[in-house]
């Protein structure tokens, strides 16, 4: 299992989408949200950990980046 600390910066057009749901359902990741600031008018930011098999973690991050969500890997 791998755990990655990550910051997600959401563009406005993705705020209402179930992004975390897809990470759990489609990529079998375990998220743990540490900080969130999401506004339907301006966009959002999340700081979380993603835990799962390394290939699933990388696929989940690729999914996020493919949506145009800025992802920043944070130090452990």
Backbone bond lengths (Angstrom), bond angles and torsions (degrees), N, CA, C in turn:
res aa  C-N    CA-C-N  psi(-1)  N-CA   C-N-CA  omega(-1)  CA-C   N-CA-C  phi
1 X - - - 1.449 - - 1.530 109.45 -
2 X 1.303 114.98 147.71 1.463 122.24 179.71 1.523 108.24 -125.95
3 X 1.317 116.19 143.48 1.459 121.61 175.17 1.519 108.37 -122.98
4 X 1.334 115.85 128.20 1.459 122.14 -179.26 1.523 108.43 -122.32
5 X 1.320 116.20 129.56 1.465 121.73 173.15 1.525 106.46 -90.30
6 X 1.317 116.21 129.90 1.464 119.46 -171.64 1.528 110.54 -144.44
7 X 1.310 114.41 148.85 1.474 120.91 172.70 1.518 106.96 -113.15
8 X 1.322 115.66 132.96 1.457 121.96 177.98 1.522 108.53 -114.53
9 X 1.318 116.68 128.55 1.461 122.01 174.17 1.522 107.27 -112.85
10 X 1.330 114.37 112.07 1.461 121.88 -174.93 1.510 111.81 -86.86
11 X 1.329 117.23 132.31 1.458 118.34 166.93 1.541 108.18 -73.74
12 X 1.284 116.64 156.76 1.457 122.71 -176.68 1.530 113.21 -52.28
13 X 1.318 117.42 -38.61 1.463 120.06 -175.15 1.531 113.79 -70.26
14 X 1.325 120.51 -7.67 1.456 122.24 179.42 1.533 113.84 -110.90
15 X 1.320 117.50 0.76 1.465 120.20 -175.64 1.524 112.29 -62.12
16 X 1.304 118.67 -36.47 1.460 121.52 -176.47 1.534 113.34 -88.45
17 X 1.314 118.38 0.25 1.458 121.94 -179.00 1.534 111.10 -87.53
18 X 1.331 117.57 148.34 1.472 121.41 -178.67 1.535 112.18 -82.50
19 X 1.313 116.84 65.54 1.466 122.31 -175.01 1.532 111.50 -61.97
20 X 1.326 117.63 -47.80 1.466 121.23 -178.12 1.528 109.95 -63.53
21 X 1.321 117.04 -38.39 1.459 121.50 176.46 1.531 110.45 -55.75
22 X 1.325 116.72 -45.53 1.468 120.02 -179.34 1.533 111.79 -65.35
23 X 1.322 117.12 -35.87 1.468 119.40 177.25 1.525 110.87 -63.17
24 X 1.329 116.23 -37.31 1.468 120.57 179.12 1.526 110.65 -75.44
25 X 1.310 116.69 -53.94 1.468 122.18 -172.71 1.533 113.22 -71.15
26 X 1.325 116.61 -47.33 1.463 120.29 -173.17 1.531 113.87 -87.76
27 X 1.350 116.63 -28.45 1.462 120.11 -175.07 1.527 113.11 -116.79
28 X 1.333 116.77 1.43 1.473 123.02 175.86 1.526 112.61 55.43
29 X 1.334 115.75 39.42 1.458 120.95 179.68 1.529 110.12 -97.65
30 X 1.320 115.47 154.77 1.456 122.01 176.75 1.528 106.80 -109.30
31 X 1.341 117.73 109.12 1.461 119.95 178.84 1.529 110.87 -90.88
32 X 1.310 115.94 149.99 1.453 122.89 171.97 1.526 106.08 -135.91
33 X 1.322 116.35 109.55 1.466 121.67 -175.76 1.525 109.52 -85.27
34 X 1.319 116.12 126.06 1.457 122.52 178.20 1.522 112.24 -99.48
35 X 1.322 116.30 -34.14 1.456 120.50 -177.50 1.520 107.76 -152.66
36 X 1.325 115.87 140.43 1.459 120.11 178.17 1.522 109.76 -146.67
37 X 1.308 115.10 141.53 1.454 122.30 173.98 1.514 106.01 -145.59
38 X 1.329 115.32 98.87 1.459 119.96 -174.99 1.525 108.52 -125.20
39 X 1.321 115.38 129.31 1.455 121.99 -179.01 1.525 108.12 -133.09
40 X 1.331 116.98 129.30 1.464 120.89 -177.27 1.519 113.07 -68.69
41 X 1.324 117.90 -7.98 1.464 121.21 -179.55 1.527 113.17 -103.41
42 X 1.327 117.08 -22.23 1.471 119.03 -174.63 1.520 114.50 -124.35
43 X 1.320 119.70 -16.00 1.461 121.93 -176.08 1.508 109.44 113.38
44 X 1.317 117.03 -162.42 1.452 117.61 -176.49 1.506 114.07 -159.94
45 X 1.335 113.51 172.17 1.455 122.90 179.67 1.523 108.19 -144.28
46 X 1.321 115.41 137.53 1.461 122.04 175.87 1.515 108.93 -132.65
47 X 1.318 116.85 141.17 1.459 122.51 169.37 1.516 105.25 -118.33
48 X 1.323 117.36 123.22 1.449 121.57 -175.94 1.512 111.83 -152.23
49 X 1.323 115.25 169.59 1.451 120.26 168.68 1.520 107.26 -109.57
50 X 1.312 115.35 147.95 1.452 122.86 172.73 1.515 107.23 -119.60
51 X 1.322 116.41 126.28 1.456 120.90 -179.93 1.523 109.31 -119.82
52 X 1.330 115.41 136.22 1.456 120.80 178.94 1.514 109.87 171.87
53 X 1.315 115.85 -174.58 1.462 120.22 176.01 1.529 108.35 -66.16
54 X 1.327 117.61 143.51 1.471 120.37 -174.86 1.526 114.52 -50.91
55 X 1.325 117.84 -41.41 1.464 119.54 -179.22 1.528 111.49 -68.69
56 X 1.327 117.56 -31.91 1.463 120.74 177.29 1.529 110.70 -72.51
57 X 1.320 116.71 -39.54 1.467 120.56 177.25 1.524 109.40 -60.92
58 X 1.317 117.31 -46.95 1.467 120.57 -179.42 1.530 111.34 -65.09
59 X 1.328 117.34 -38.45 1.468 120.56 177.44 1.528 110.84 -65.95
60 X 1.322 117.26 -39.40 1.465 121.02 177.53 1.516 111.99 -64.04
61 X 1.317 116.84 -41.77 1.466 120.96 177.95 1.530 109.93 -66.03
62 X 1.313 117.29 -39.75 1.468 120.67 177.05 1.532 110.65 -62.82
63 X 1.329 117.10 -38.54 1.462 122.04 176.04 1.526 110.59 -59.28
64 X 1.337 116.20 -47.53 1.457 120.99 -179.90 1.526 111.04 -61.04
65 X 1.305 116.03 -47.26 1.469 120.72 -178.97 1.526 110.86 -64.94
66 X 1.326 116.15 -35.03 1.460 120.20 177.42 1.522 113.01 -64.24
67 X 1.324 116.33 -26.85 1.466 120.89 176.58 1.528 112.43 -81.76
68 X 1.320 116.50 -7.73 1.459 120.06 -177.84 1.518 113.14 88.78
69 X 1.336 116.13 15.47 1.456 120.78 176.10 1.515 107.10 -84.92
70 X 1.323 115.53 122.62 1.472 119.85 179.64 1.525 107.79 -70.55
71 X 1.335 116.02 125.73 1.463 120.85 179.55 1.526 109.03 -117.65
72 X 1.317 115.03 132.27 1.451 121.52 178.34 1.514 107.57 -124.86
73 X 1.329 117.04 117.85 1.460 121.04 176.71 1.525 107.73 -75.67
74 X 1.326 116.04 127.73 1.452 122.12 -178.94 1.524 109.46 -100.16
75 X 1.305 116.29 156.02 1.467 120.38 177.30 1.512 110.01 -66.99
76 X 1.321 116.54 147.18 1.469 121.13 179.98 1.492 111.48 -70.55
